[in-house]
Amino acid sequence: MSAEIIEYLKTPLSKDELKKLYTQLNIEEVVHMMRPKEAEFKEAGLDKTTSTDEELFDAMVAHPKLLERPIVINGDQARIGRPPESVLEIL
């Protein structure tokens, strides 16, 4: 199996791509695919409990650094690689 590496800091994902990724991750909340400790999260006026999904997706489009990484995609499933063992579920 060969891996495709997407450097989304250089080529940011679109809002539609982020929404698809959210579905593939199969997580409960959009904020779980983000890095809320980054300065950009607070600077964008976001809050982990009150910001809407649309606001969170818009922030990831504007600030790709907010997307948690690494993310591994295999077929129609994806996992955040923290901890790395979580990726084994989809390989």
C-alpha positions in Angstrom: 0.0 0.0 0.0 1.4 3.4 -0.9 0.5 6.5 0.9 -0.5 9.8 -0.5 0.6 12.8 1.6 -1.5 15.9 1.5 0.3 18.9 2.8 -2.8 20.9 3.6 -0.8 23.8 5.1 0.5 24.4 1.6 -2.7 23.3 -0.2 -5.6 23.9 2.2 -8.7 21.8 2.0 -12.0 23.2 0.9 -15.0 23.4 3.1 -16.6 20.5 1.2 -13.4 18.4 1.6 -13.3 19.1 5.3 -17.0 18.1 5.7 -16.3 14.8 3.8 -13.2 14.2 6.1 -15.4 14.8 9.2 -17.8 12.1 7.9 -14.9 9.8 7.3 -13.5 10.4 10.8 -16.8 9.2 12.3 -16.4 11.5 15.3 -19.1 13.1 17.5 -18.2 16.8 17.1 -16.4 18.9 14.5 -14.2 20.5 17.2 -12.7 17.0 17.8 -10.9 17.3 14.4 -9.3 20.6 15.4 -6.5 21.9 17.4 -8.3 24.3 19.8 -5.1 25.2 21.7 -3.7 27.0 18.6 -3.7 30.8 19.0 -5.8 31.0 15.8 -8.7 29.2 17.5 -9.0 31.9 20.1 -8.2 34.7 17.7 -11.0 33.6 15.4 -13.4 34.0 18.4 -14.1 30.3 18.5 -15.4 28.3 21.6 -15.3 24.6 21.9 -18.9 24.4 23.2 -20.7 27.3 21.6 -19.3 27.7 18.1 -21.4 26.2 15.3 -20.1 23.5 13.0 -20.2 26.0 10.1 -18.1 28.5 12.1 -15.6 25.7 12.9 -15.4 24.6 9.2 -15.0 28.2 8.1 -12.2 28.6 10.6 -10.3 25.5 9.3 -10.6 26.9 5.8 -9.3 30.2 6.8 -6.6 28.7 9.2 -5.6 25.2 8.0 -3.3 25.0 11.0 -6.4 24.3 13.1 -6.9 20.9 11.5 -5.6 18.1 13.7 -2.8 16.1 12.2 -1.8 13.7 11.1 -5.0 12.2 9.6 -4.9 8.9 7.8 -7.6 8.0 5.2 -8.2 4.5 4.0 -11.1 4.1 1.6 -14.2 5.8 3.2 -12.7 5.8 6.7 -10.3 8.1 8.4 -8.6 8.4 11.8 -6.6 11.0 13.5 -3.1 9.6 14.2 -3.1 10.7 17.9 -2.5 8.2 19.4 -0.9 6.5 16.4 -2.5 3.2 17.3 -6.0 4.6 16.4 -4.9 4.4 12.7 -4.6 0.6 13.0 -8.4 0.4 13.1 -8.7 1.3 9.5 -5.6 -0.4 8.0 
